[in-house]
Amino acid sequence: MHNHSLRRSVRLFSLLLTLCLLITACSPRATLHEEGDLGYIPVSASPITVDGLSATAYFIYDCKAEEFVAIHGAERRIYPASTTKLLTALYALTLLSPDELITPGDELSLVGAGSSIAYIKSHHTLTVEMLIEGMMIPSGNDAAYAIAAAAGKKLDPTLSGKAAVERFMKGLNEYAASIGCCSTSFTVPDGLAEKEHYSGVEDMAIIAKLAFENETLRTFGGIAKADVTYESGHTNTWINTNLLLIEDSGYYDPRVISGKTGSIEGSYNVIFLAEEDGKQYIIGIFGSSDKEARFADGITAMDAIF
């Protein structure tokens, strides 16, 4: 009787071990960069580990040394949510001039339920630069679709707004590959998608580095609140979704210069540029446990390096 129970336990253990190995083998993984690859970022000879984070993945990039001083979860596939808008803006600016006037069309119907929005309507006219402002401050998904459609029509003027967004996304993924991203596949310009829209920690660092080198993105990503007037005369007030920039939020930190949040259920992210005493770092936090935990994680990461 005892031997029979033991054999059953061994079989059960073997089955569970096999299942675990299969799950691990089938789990989506990021492609890691190797030295010499386009976009490769080296890791410091003395990297640090940041303890106490709820995030499942993170990076800290030293802007002066041009290397990671900390990176965790690089092998993971991550779901960037609205941090996608950094790449949307970068690619759009390769096709559109900042002062170009845009009046949105049927692409606004693609904005998903529950989206963060900049309250942009089809009868509004805005410059490309203001659409980027609308993506960076209130994380407007409507602004992301409007700029994607406008840029997509540059590639094919015959397209409707909806079709132009699809054309834009094809070009955006080609652009991502051209800057060295090897684990990125984006399906929408706003990031409001889940398993089919993904990236990797190293790729998001490549994107963030380019974004914060861009004066327009860096400036708008650092504005806590803006009263804006569109070219059509309509007015609005935008408040940044990044609580690290909001003085009465409980998470305000003067070391933060600029940044971008991303939120989908189960994956709360923030990427930001921080500076103190002449030292400058880009910090990416991915997969924090809730909306506010990502900001607490960001402060913990800053405290570890400054």
Secondary structure, 3 states (H helix, E strand, C coil): CHHHHHHHHHHHHHHHHHHHHHHHHHCCECCCCCCCCCCCCCECCCCCCCCCCCCCEEEEEECCCCEEEEEECCCECECCHHHHHHHHHHHHCCCCCCCCEECCCHHHHHCCCCCCCCCCCCCCCEEHHHHHHHHHCCCCHHHHHHHHHHHHHHHCCCCCHHHHHHHHHHHHHHHHHHCCCCCCECCCCCCCCCCCCEECHHHHHHHHHHHHHCHHHHHHCCCCEEEEECCCCCEEEEECCCHHHCCCCCCCCCCEEEEEEEEECCEEEEEEEEEECCEEEEEEEEEECCCCHHHHHHHHHHHHHC
